Amino acid sequence: MGNLDLGSIFTLTLFAATFRMATPIIFATMGGIFSSQSGIFNVGLESLLIIGAFFAVVGSVKTGDPMGGLLFAVIACLVATLIFALLHLELKANAIIVGLAMNIFAAGMTNYLLVEMLDATGVYQSDLIIGFKEVHIPLIKDIPFLGDMVSGHFPLVYVAFLSVWVVYLILYKTPFGFHLRAVGEKPQAAVSIGINPKKMKYFGLLVSGLMSAFGGTFLSLSYLNLFAEGMTAGRGWLALAAINFGGSKPVRSLIACLIFGFADALAVRLQQFGLPSQIVLMLPYVSTLIVLLVSAISDERKKKAAASKHRKLNTAKA
């Protein structure tokens, strides 16, 4: 504690760890953006992450390959998302209630299957789990500072950041993205030009499941190489906060993901210096409150500015 100084805390290692910590949140956030743009705020992202993490381990053990684990995670998350979609879109159940129920169900289901399928309680860690290996980028790895920051990450870290660009292109540069956003913003107008709202909502939800599968896989086959109860640690909820902060826009939401990732990495870093764990473990949640507060203030200012502009227009017309 006495030797604690900022130089020993804020190192390249900390910022490189930020990218890793932010990765599962980025995946869940990008997936959640698709569903929110279609008009469904998917609060079940936490359940998709834990399902993805569990079945990634099962797939890795069964196939002996991390890509097999990813495939298992994708299939499991798509099935879970399809159940969500059927309950909400076909049976007209409230999306928020369904999402909350999915979170509770997924936690219990994975704990049960952990015993039944992997014969473990609480934590499953084995040499049978084959995880992804770190990637050292040629040439870049030898560049001072840049190499330490960019090279040496797991493949899914690079995929996560690439997904932000891909999501942006799909939503704002393709007819599919235009149709998806039209359904979320003006469903009746979308119907008038021949768009099927229910079909687009299915697509939005299924993409959220697909992306969350990648996030869950990262947690169990890259970050930790194990499965443990509650290992998602609220990252699905952080993704929802990021979506809210970014207004369902990929780049703005990425900023929130990086803030959460930095807070998480800083919490781990500070524990090495003997700070009380009760205080250190609060950092990610404190950062969430700050992000949501800033988002609320920003939204309120935008509403006031819009109302003021509307009043001026009415006055000018009068």
C-alpha positions in Angstrom: 0.0 0.0 0.0 2.8 2.4 0.9 4.6 1.8 -2.4 1.5 2.3 -4.5 2.0 4.8 -7.3 0.1 5.6 -10.5 3.1 4.5 -12.7 2.9 1.0 -11.3 -0.8 0.8 -11.9 -1.4 2.5 -15.3 0.8 0.4 -17.4 0.6 -1.0 -20.9 -0.4 -4.3 -19.4 -3.5 -2.6 -17.8 -4.6 -1.1 -21.1 -4.0 -4.4 -23.0 -6.1 -6.2 -20.3 -8.9 -3.6 -20.9 -9.3 -5.0 -24.4 -9.7 -8.5 -23.1 -12.1 -7.5 -20.3 -14.2 -5.6 -22.7 -14.5 -8.4 -25.3 -17.4 -10.4 -23.9 -19.3 -7.1 -23.2 -18.7 -5.9 -26.8 -20.1 -9.1 -28.2 -23.2 -9.0 -26.1 -23.6 -5.3 -26.8 -23.3 -5.6 -30.5 -25.9 -8.5 -30.5 -28.2 -6.5 -28.2 -28.0 -3.5 -30.6 -29.5 -5.7 -33.3 -32.5 -6.7 -31.2 -33.0 -3.2 -29.8 -32.9 -1.7 -33.3 -35.7 -4.1 -34.3 -37.7 -2.8 -31.3 -36.9 -5.5 -28.7 -34.7 -4.6 -25.7 -33.3 -8.0 -24.9 -32.6 -8.1 -21.2 -31.8 -11.8 -21.5 -28.2 -11.1 -22.7 -26.8 -12.4 -19.3 -28.5 -15.7 -19.9 -27.1 -16.0 -23.4 -23.6 -15.3 -22.2 -23.7 -18.1 -19.5 -25.3 -20.6 -21.9 -22.6 -19.8 -24.4 -19.8 -20.2 -21.9 -21.2 -23.5 -20.7 -21.8 -25.1 -24.0 -18.4 -23.8 -25.3 -16.8 -25.9 -22.7 -19.0 -28.9 -23.4 -18.2 -28.6 -27.1 -14.5 -28.2 -26.5 -14.4 -31.3 -24.4 -16.5 -33.4 -26.8 -14.6 -32.3 -30.0 -11.2 -31.5 -28.6 -11.2 -28.2 -30.5 -12.1 -24.7 -29.5 -13.9 -24.1 -32.8 -16.1 -27.1 -31.9 -16.8 -25.4 -28.6 -17.7 -22.2 -30.4 -20.1 -24.2 -32.7 -21.8 -25.8 -29.6 -22.2 -22.3 -28.0 -23.7 -20.8 -31.2 -26.2 -23.6 -31.6 -27.2 -23.5 -27.9 -27.6 -19.7 -27.9 -29.6 -19.7 -31.1 -32.0 -22.3 -29.6 -32.3 -20.2 -26.4 -32.9 -17.1 -28.5 -35.5 -18.9 -30.6 -37.4 -19.8 -27.4 -37.3 -16.2 -26.4 -38.6 -15.1 -29.8 -41.4 -17.7 -29.7 -42.6 -16.7 -26.3 -42.5 -13.0 -27.1 -43.5 -12.8 -30.8 -45.9 -15.8 -31.1 -47.3 -16.1 -27.5 -47.2 -12.3 -26.9 -45.4 -12.6 -23.6 -43.8 -9.4 -22.3 -40.2 -9.2 -23.6 -38.8 -7.8 -20.3 -40.4 -10.6 -18.3 -39.2 -13.3 -20.7 -35.7 -11.9 -20.6 -35.6 -11.9 -16.8 -37.0 -15.4 -16.7 -34.4 -16.5 -19.2 -31.6 -15.1 -16.9 -33.0 -17.1 -13.9 -33.6 -20.2 -16.0 -30.1 -20.2 -17.6 -28.3 -19.9 -14.3 -30.2 -22.9 -12.9 -30.0 -24.9 -16.1 -26.2 -24.5 -16.5 -25.7 -25.4 -12.8 -27.8 -28.6 -13.2 -26.1 -29.6 -16.5 -22.7 -28.9 -14.9 -23.4 -31.9 -12.6 -25.2 -34.1 -15.1 -22.9 -33.6 -18.1 -19.5 -32.8 -16.7 -19.8 -34.4 -13.2 -18.7 -31.3 -11.4 -20.1 -28.9 -8.9 -19.5 -25.2 -8.9 -16.4 -25.2 -11.2 -15.3 -27.4 -14.0 -11.6 -27.2 -15.0 -9.9 -30.0 -16.9 -7.1 -30.7 -19.3 -9.8 -31.8 -21.7 -10.8 -28.2 -22.2 -9.0 -27.0 -25.3 -9.0 -23.2 -25.5 -8.0 -20.6 -28.0 -4.3 -19.6 -28.2 -3.0 -16.1 -28.2 -2.1 -14.6 -31.6 1.1 -12.7 -32.0 0.9 -10.5 -35.1 4.0 -10.6 -37.3 5.9 -7.3 -37.5 3.5 -5.5 -35.1 4.5 -7.6 -32.2 8.1 -6.2 -32.4 7.0 -2.5 -32.4 7.5 -0.9 -29.0 4.2 0.1 -27.2 2.0 -0.8 -30.2 3.1 -4.4 -30.1 2.4 -4.7 -26.4 -1.1 -3.1 -26.8 -2.3 -4.8 -30.0 -0.4 -8.1 -30.4 -0.7 -11.2 -28.2 -4.5 -11.3 -27.7 -6.9 -14.2 -28.2 -8.5 -14.4 -31.7 -11.9 -13.5 -30.3 -10.6 -10.1 -29.1 -9.9 -9.1 -32.6 -13.2 -10.5 -33.8 -15.0 -8.4 -31.2 -13.5 -5.1 -32.3 -14.1 -6.1 -35.9 -17.7 -6.8 -35.2 -18.3 -3.2 -34.2 -17.3 -2.1 -37.8 -19.4 -5.0 -39.3 -22.5 -4.1 -37.2 -22.1 -0.4 -38.3 -21.9 -1.4 -41.9 -24.9 -3.7 -41.8 -27.1 -1.3 -39.9 -26.4 1.8 -41.8 -25.1 0.8 -45.2 -27.3 -2.1 -46.3 -31.0 -2.5 -47.1 -31.3 -5.2 -44.4 -30.1 -2.7 -41.8 -32.5 0.0 -43.1 -35.4 -2.5 -42.9 -34.4 -3.5 -39.3 -34.2 0.0 -38.1 -37.4 0.9 -39.8 -39.2 -1.9 -37.9 -37.8 -0.6 -34.6 -38.6 3.1 -35.3 -41.7 3.1 -37.5 -43.3 -0.4 -37.7 -46.4 0.8 -39.5 -44.4 2.6 -42.1 -42.2 -0.5 -42.5 -45.4 -2.6 -43.2 -46.5 0.0 -45.8 -43.4 -0.6 -47.9 -43.7 -4.4 -47.7 -41.4 -5.2 -44.7 -42.4 -8.0 -42.4 -41.9 -6.7 -38.9 -42.1 -10.1 -37.2 -39.5 -11.6 -39.5 -37.1 -8.7 -38.9 -37.6 -9.0 -35.1 -36.7 -12.7 -35.4 -33.5 -11.8 -37.3 -32.6 -9.2 -34.7 -33.1 -11.6 -31.8 -31.2 -14.4 -33.4 -28.2 -12.1 -34.2 -28.2 -11.2 -30.5 -27.9 -14.9 -29.6 -25.2 -15.4 -32.2 -23.1 -12.6 -30.9 -23.6 -13.5 -27.3 -22.4 -17.0 -28.1 -19.1 -15.5 -29.1 -18.9 -13.6 -25.8 -19.7 -16.6 -23.7 -17.1 -18.7 -25.6 -14.5 -16.0 -25.0 -15.1 -16.2 -21.2 -14.7 -20.0 -21.0 -12.2 -20.8 -23.7 -10.0 -17.8 -23.9 -10.2 -15.7 -20.7 -10.3 -18.5 -18.1 -10.4 -21.9 -19.8 -12.9 -23.3 -17.4 -16.6 -23.0 -16.5 -17.8 -21.7 -13.1 -21.2 -20.8 -11.7 -21.9 -17.1 -12.2 -18.8 -16.6 -14.3 -20.5 -14.0 -16.5 -20.5 -11.7 -13.4 -23.2 -9.3 -14.7 -21.5 -8.7 -18.1 -24.9 -9.1 -19.8 -26.3 -6.3 -17.7 -23.2 -4.1 -18.5 -24.0 -4.7 -22.2 -27.5 -3.4 -21.6 -26.0 -0.3 -20.0 -23.6 0.2 -22.9 -26.5 -0.1 -25.4 -28.5 2.5 -23.4 -25.4 4.8 -23.2 -24.7 4.5 -26.9 -28.3 4.9 -28.0 -28.1 1.5 -29.8 -25.3 2.9 -32.0 -22.2 0.6 -32.3 -19.4 3.1 -32.0 -20.9 5.0 -29.1 -21.8 1.8 -27.3 -18.2 0.6 -27.8 -17.0 3.6 -25.7 -19.1 2.4 -22.8 -17.8 -1.2 -23.3 -14.2 0.1 -23.0 -15.0 2.0 -19.9 -16.4 -1.1 -18.3 -13.5 -3.2 -19.5 -11.0 -0.6 -18.1 -12.8 -0.6 -14.7 -12.8 -4.4 -14.6 -9.1 -4.6 -15.5 -8.3 -1.8 -13.0 -10.1 -3.8 -10.3 -8.0 -6.9 -11.0 -4.8 -4.7 -11.1 -5.5 -3.0 -7.7 -6.1 -6.3 -6.0 -2.4 -7.1 -6.6 -1.5 -4.0 -4.5 -3.3 -5.2 -1.4 -6.3 -2.8 -1.6 -9.4 -4.1 0.1 -11.3 -6.4 -2.2 -14.7 -5.0 -1.2 -13.7 -1.6 -2.5 -11.9 -2.8 -5.6 -14.7 -5.1 -6.7 -17.1 -2.1 -6.6 -15.3 -0.4 -9.5 -17.1 -2.0 -12.5 -20.5 -1.3 -10.9 -19.5 2.3 -10.0 -18.5 2.8 -13.6 -21.9 1.5 -14.7 -23.7 4.0 -12.5 -21.6 6.8 -13.8 -22.2 5.8 -17.5 -25.9 5.5 -16.9 -25.9 8.9 -15.1 -24.1 10.6 -18.0 -26.5 8.9 -20.5 -29.5 10.1 -18.5 -28.2 13.7 -18.4 -27.4 13.6 -22.1 -30.9 12.3 -23.0 -32.5 14.9 -20.8 -30.6 17.7 -22.5 -31.5 16.4 -25.9 -35.2 16.3 -24.9 -35.0 19.9 -23.6 -33.2 21.1 -26.8 -35.8 19.4 -29.0 -38.7 20.9 -27.0 -37.1 24.3 -27.2 -36.7 24.0 -30.9 -40.3 22.9 -31.3 -41.5 25.9 -29.3 -39.5 28.3 -31.4 -40.9 26.8 -34.6 -44.5 27.1 -33.3 -43.8 30.7 -32.3 -42.4 31.6 -35.7 -45.4 30.1 -37.5 -47.7 32.0 -35.2 
